[in-house]
Amino acid sequence: MPKPILRDTEIDLSPLLRQKVVILGYGNQGRPQAFNLRDSGVTLKIGARPESHKREQALADGFEVLSIPEALAWGDVIMMLLPDEVMADAYEKMIAPYLRAGQSIGFGHGLAIHAGWIHPNPEINVFLVAPKAQGRGVRNKYVAGSGVPGLYAVHQDPSGNTEAIALAYAKALGCGRIGIMPTTFAEETTCDLFSEQAVLCGGLTSLIKTAFETLVEGGFSPEVAYFECLYEVKLIADLLHERGINGTRKAISSTALFGDVSQGDQVIDGHVRENMRRVLDNIVSGRFSESMRREFAHGKPEIRRALMRDEQHLIERTHRDLHARLKF
Ligand SMILES: NC(=O)c1ccc[n+]([C@@H]2O[C@H](COP(=O)([O-])OP(=O)(O)OC[C@H]3O[C@@H](n4cnc5c(N)ncnc54)[C@H](OP(=O)(O)O)[C@@H]3O)[C@@H](O)[C@H]2O)c1
């Protein structure tokens, strides 16, 4: 059965208007979400640690900023918009000691709960509202009178009104202007991590680099290889976003279409599918989240090595060179 889609007219904002909301983490998601909530009439304040780099920005944006203990004493709904890798430590040391029965904590992504990094007391309501966009998109679409799709889920509901609060929160972000779908922490987390690894981030960057290297090894210039393998990805991504796969195929040349249908499955073959299954298995088994915790606990050695290595990759040097010399 298809998932239900909820829109603004079916969602009551008042359960959230009766609550005081605290945003913890004034970053990619926290700042745009705070703006949208304020414009939707929600009462909110920002919670920041003493050494916060974002306090001044939040004050300049017109928000009241409280210390985290003060914010937790004031608020009813605590939105956890911190980086995933700091959630467990921040929760244990700065948040859990100050929470009280009946409060709600919300997440923008389910990882910390699903991976078991955080085990909220059973008297705390726990929900997820995941807008399907980066923070900038969440704000820009809202200001334009539109929104981005959103997913919501409830992990525990001792107060009995957590779903109503989650839906109202998603509506206040503008997600109900497009559509809000129910999910679970397990589904949101698994699919989000998998798509980042197999498609959006890991898969795409590796596909681009490998294709670029193949052309350059074949004797072609880095500049033309760059245009064909990286630059034009945006054009196709926009078409895919708007029209889906066959709609995109109708918009490309007949040569490109024949190349697509005759060669695509040769490149992304059964071997790649096996690799993807392994990636999914690592996520489902918890091996990925364990290795992520180790990586961040040890100062991100694998991330730093990869960033340093790719900074000098020919495709990055070509990108910098063309951006300096062309009028993009
Ligand atoms: N980025 C996205 O597009 C996106 C999309 C959907 C969902 N999400 C989810 O939204 C959540 C937030 O992600 P984000 O990218 O918005 O995070 P982010 O921008 O990296 O968060 C930065 C904020 O977190 C605070 N912070 C950093 N380390 C902290 C610590 N140890 N203790 C307390 N506060 C700390 C920073 O405050 P200081 O000023 O104190 O340093 C800053 O305000 C994540 O769960 C993420 O998965 C993100």
The ligand as an SDF file (V2000), in Angstrom:
LIG
                    3D

 48 52  0  0  0  0  0  0  0  0999 V2000
   23.0830   19.0900    6.6250 N   0  0  0  0  0  0  0  0  0  0  0  0
   21.9500   18.7210    6.0650 C   0  0  0  0  0  0  0  0  0  0  0  0
   21.6550   19.1090    4.9410 O   0  0  0  0  0  0  0  0  0  0  0  0
   20.9740   17.8310    6.7780 C   0  0  0  0  0  0  0  0  0  0  0  0
   19.8190   17.4240    6.1280 C   0  0  0  0  0  0  0  0  0  0  0  0
   18.8790   16.6830    6.8250 C   0  0  0  0  0  0  0  0  0  0  0  0
   19.1220   16.3350    8.1440 C   0  0  0  0  0  0  0  0  0  0  0  0
   20.2920   16.7130    8.7410 N   0  0  0  0  0  0  0  0  0  0  0  0
   20.5250   16.3360   10.1400 C   0  0  0  0  0  0  0  0  0  0  0  0
   20.4130   17.5010   10.9540 O   0  0  0  0  0  0  0  0  0  0  0  0
   21.2920   17.3770   12.0770 C   0  0  0  0  0  0  0  0  0  0  0  0
   22.1900   18.5790   12.1460 C   0  0  0  0  0  0  0  0  0  0  0  0
   23.0820   18.5510   11.0400 O   0  0  0  0  0  0  0  0  0  0  0  0
   23.7710   19.8780   10.5160 P   0  0  0  0  0  0  0  0  0  0  0  0
   24.4930   19.5350    9.2620 O   0  0  0  0  0  0  0  0  0  0  0  0
   22.7710   20.9790   10.5310 O   0  0  0  0  0  0  0  0  0  0  0  0
   24.8100   20.1320   11.7220 O   0  0  0  0  0  0  0  0  0  0  0  0
   25.9540   21.2680   11.7770 P   0  0  0  0  0  0  0  0  0  0  0  0
   25.6620   22.3890   10.8740 O   0  0  0  0  0  0  0  0  0  0  0  0
   27.2830   20.6010   11.6560 O   0  0  0  0  0  0  0  0  0  0  0  0
   25.7510   21.7460   13.2960 O   0  0  0  0  0  0  0  0  0  0  0  0
   26.4960   22.7750   13.7840 C   0  0  0  0  0  0  0  0  0  0  0  0
   25.9100   23.2000   15.1140 C   0  0  0  0  0  0  0  0  0  0  0  0
   26.1010   22.1650   16.0840 O   0  0  0  0  0  0  0  0  0  0  0  0
   26.7390   22.7280   17.2380 C   0  0  0  0  0  0  0  0  0  0  0  0
   27.7020   21.7720   17.8030 N   0  0  0  0  0  0  0  0  0  0  0  0
   28.7600   21.2220   17.1720 C   0  0  0  0  0  0  0  0  0  0  0  0
   29.4150   20.3940   18.0110 N   0  0  0  0  0  0  0  0  0  0  0  0
   28.7520   20.4650   19.1860 C   0  0  0  0  0  0  0  0  0  0  0  0
   28.9380   19.8420   20.4500 C   0  0  0  0  0  0  0  0  0  0  0  0
   29.9480   18.9880   20.6790 N   0  0  0  0  0  0  0  0  0  0  0  0
   28.0750   20.1340   21.4290 N   0  0  0  0  0  0  0  0  0  0  0  0
   27.0700   21.0140   21.2270 C   0  0  0  0  0  0  0  0  0  0  0  0
   26.8450   21.6480   20.0630 N   0  0  0  0  0  0  0  0  0  0  0  0
   27.6750   21.3610   19.0600 C   0  0  0  0  0  0  0  0  0  0  0  0
   27.4640   23.9560   16.7320 C   0  0  0  0  0  0  0  0  0  0  0  0
   27.4720   24.8670   17.7920 O   0  0  0  0  0  0  0  0  0  0  0  0
   28.7510   25.6670   18.2820 P   0  0  0  0  0  0  0  0  0  0  0  0
   28.5500   27.0530   17.7970 O   0  0  0  0  0  0  0  0  0  0  0  0
   28.6290   25.5040   19.7450 O   0  0  0  0  0  0  0  0  0  0  0  0
   29.9720   25.0260   17.7130 O   0  0  0  0  0  0  0  0  0  0  0  0
   26.5790   24.4460   15.6010 C   0  0  0  0  0  0  0  0  0  0  0  0
   25.5950   25.3120   16.1110 O   0  0  0  0  0  0  0  0  0  0  0  0
   22.0190   16.0570   11.8990 C   0  0  0  0  0  0  0  0  0  0  0  0
   21.3220   15.0770   12.6120 O   0  0  0  0  0  0  0  0  0  0  0  0
   21.9310   15.8010   10.4200 C   0  0  0  0  0  0  0  0  0  0  0  0
   22.0310   14.4330   10.0580 O   0  0  0  0  0  0  0  0  0  0  0  0
   21.2020   17.4620    8.1190 C   0  0  0  0  0  0  0  0  0  0  0  0
  1  2  1  0
  2  3  2  0
  2  4  1  0
  4  5  1  0
  4 48  2  0
  5  6  2  0
  6  7  1  0
  7  8  2  0
  8  9  1  0
  8 48  1  0
  9 10  1  0
  9 46  1  0
 10 11  1  0
 11 12  1  0
 11 44  1  0
 12 13  1  0
 13 14  1  0
 14 15  2  0
 14 16  1  0
 14 17  1  0
 17 18  1  0
 18 19  2  0
 18 20  1  0
 18 21  1  0
 21 22  1  0
 22 23  1  0
 23 24  1  0
 23 42  1  0
 24 25  1  0
 25 26  1  0
 25 36  1  0
 26 27  1  0
 26 35  1  0
 27 28  2  0
 28 29  1  0
 29 30  1  0
 29 35  2  0
 30 31  1  0
 30 32  2  0
 32 33  1  0
 33 34  2  0
 34 35  1  0
 36 37  1  0
 36 42  1  0
 37 38  1  0
 38 39  2  0
 38 40  1  0
 38 41  1  0
 42 43  1  0
 44 45  1  0
 44 46  1  0
 46 47  1  0
M  CHG  2   8   1  16  -1
M  END
$$$$
